Structure formats: C-alpha cells, structure tokens
C-alpha cells in the first residue's frame, strides 16, 4: 500500500495502519523533500517522483492512503493518486 506523505501526519497514520494491517507492505511517497532519507523510519521505501508512484500503483498495489495533513494538499493529492491508478 502506498502512503502519500512521509512526515508528521503520515507517521501518525502509519501507527494505526501497522496495527490494522501488520503484514502489509508499505511504501511512502514524498516529492517535496529532496533531501529526505531513503527509507521512512529507517525501514520503508520512499518514492520521490510521480513516475515512481504511478509505476508502483500500476504494477504492485493500486491501493493508497493519504498521509498528508493539510486539507488543500490532501484534496489535490487524492485527485492525483486516483488518476494514477
């Protein structure tokens, strides 16, 4: 499952997701912070481009959840990721 976001709200959301889906494979998306770590919380892959996210959604898992706190960015991201896959 792709989690759009890799910061504050995504961390809070991930705490719930890993309890509900303990065996799930998670991948995170962050196209804002170029200097971010290669792994989210030192363990999970972070995709940094729309092309990477689109490929993941089409080839691996079409599910995504929004881990973005700001409502204006959430709406825009929901539309973008829905169109991707």
Protein Blocks (a to p, Z undefined) as FASTA:
>chain_A
ZZedjbfklmmmmmmmmmmmmmbccddddfkbmmbcfbeghlaccdfbfklmmmmmmmmo
mcdcdfbfblklmmmmmmmmmmmZZ
